[in-house]
Amino acid sequence: MLLLAGGTPPAVGTPPKGPTYGSPSGAAHAFPPDPTPGGPQRPYEPDVPGPRNIDALSATVTADGATERGVRVAFDRTSRADTGGAPAGARRFVFLFDDSIRFRPESFPVCARSVIEENGVAACPAGSRAGRGTSHLNPEGTAEVLAFNTRYGNGARGALVTIPATGTILELTWERVTPVYRQSGYLWALDEILPPTQVPPQERAGTRRFELEWGATRHTADGTVSFAESSAGAGERLRIGLWSWFVTGQVALPWTTAVRQDP
């Protein structure tokens, strides 16, 4: 059984401050460094000219009301170009979770990518949805986002983030972060790759905002289970980050703290 377990939070350091960081040479040498370099690798694409993105992140951590430690972790990212136009498109996002948070994907059904491709999200097994949110498109409009627990052919666990309205399916894997990020108070991450498309990189507009909440509950013969759990008590602050890599080669690490809220 795989248990993506956290532990007692160590004394945490301070991650790099400021909303964004740029790099002319791509993520391999960028600051802040890649939190999950051992995860799946994105096919190479050269950097392209484009605007510098200015990103911000807010987050909430709320009790799910089903189990003592069960929580829902919500990310709310906004992005704008320093030129005032649409932000540059993304290559990867890495969702970083406080080291008091653990996940229980092994306790939830999984949905395969082929199921969604062939029959849509409604065909995913009951109880396999692990999150949901909203994508705010450029220049306007919104679309529902759904996230499903999954397991890949190589045995790795992860999630599928889908936008049914556009047919988008993005693959994420659970990864442990590198020591420098553990020293900053993180432990587990969801690594999301946005694969290259036929649209030239400089023409891929990024989203101006996306909201995505991770968390779910289900009832089993052994009792109720929460997808996300935290050992932090009500009122404690948890660290949440979002490492982002764009087609221009820029890397950003907006981060925030969220106070755990209980009913």
Secondary structure, DSSP 8 states (H G I E B T S, - for coil): ---B---S---------SS-B--TT-GGG-SS--S-TTS-------------EEEEEEEEEEE-SSSSSBEEEEEEEEEEETTSS--B-EEEEEEEEETTEEE-GGGS----HHHHHHH-GGGS-TT-EEEEEEEE-SSS-EEEEEEEEEE-TTS-EEEEEEETTTTEEEEEEEEE--HHHHHTTEEEEEEEE----SS-GGG-B--SEEEEEE--EEEETTEEEESEEE---TT-EEEEEEEEEETTS-EE--EEEEEEE--
